[in-house]
């Protein structure tokens, strides 16, 4: 079971096999209850239902009664953000809640987990907030952007940069890139060094790193897709496609099949992009759902206007032509220096910052 208190905090609770019959009818899902005389112990292991460090266990003497004054609604604090999931920011040992639309089912796969056979089904979810929370930009507007933030665009994949590789070998324990060494283990298997673990490993995994050249009617750019997003796009894992004996510049067919594919991309523009230090834009989410693309294409596009500067020039009576073809000089006491004029213009500049974005000054 999962208990939630009036503040919205969750904790896992369980009833041992020997007490099932005693508690099988109480409590039931949705009941507001008072629980007395229970034990608390450490929560650990994979697929925990909450992030709480402890969990509740029932005794033979644990009392479960009805709570009359419990609020009908409690705060919802456990909906996970898609970007946090894709960015690997969440605890992989805990289950999370998401809301989304199912847009694709993968095939059933047999997967060995901790020495046991498990069946895995890949489900692709559509984030309902995809359009709502992010501004829509064209490729040219992304390149010209002076704002750090997350944006949505629609573009066609023209090619994948094979020279810089389509995959990399990573540590099985921390997922970071590993480097080949000249050392081998007792079984003569090559060892790879991980900077993060500061160890040599034989357990390495191939992961995607695709640099895609994408294009729309306004221009073209390079989008960077790391393993999770690339895997959802290619619909294969890098490990399934990787062959250590293959030419590293060779693109697997499943990857080259992306050429000419029109997709929706949620991308990040960071300070390095704005200052010209990086020409690659990180993809936070990619989607090739036809209905979603058609819906996006049907939306009216509003050009991105990050700020507008209006300068109002007012001519005083002393600056109006006297009709003789010349103009009278403005008295020195009424004239402003160039520096003062620039300060006035700067005072009139109003920049409206959008939530979650910040202005980057040019160098």
ABEGO torsion letter per residue (X at the ends): XBBBBAAGBBBBBBBBAAAAAAAAAOBBBGBBBBBBGBBBBBBBEBGBABABABBBBBBAABBBBBBAABBABBBBAABBBAAAAAAGABBAABBBBBBBBBABBBBBBBBBBGGBBBBBBBBBBBBAAAAAABBBBBAAAAAABABBEBBBBBBBBABBBAAAEABBBBBAAAGBBBBBBABBBAAGBBBBBBAAAGBBBABBBBBBBBBBBBBBAAEBBBBBBBAAAAAAAAGBBAAAABBAABBAABBBAAAAAABGBBBBBBBBBBAAAAAGABABBBBABBBABAAAAAAAAABBBBBBBABBBBBBBBBBAAABBAGAGBBBBBBAAABBBAAAAAAAAAAABBBBBBBGBBBBBBX
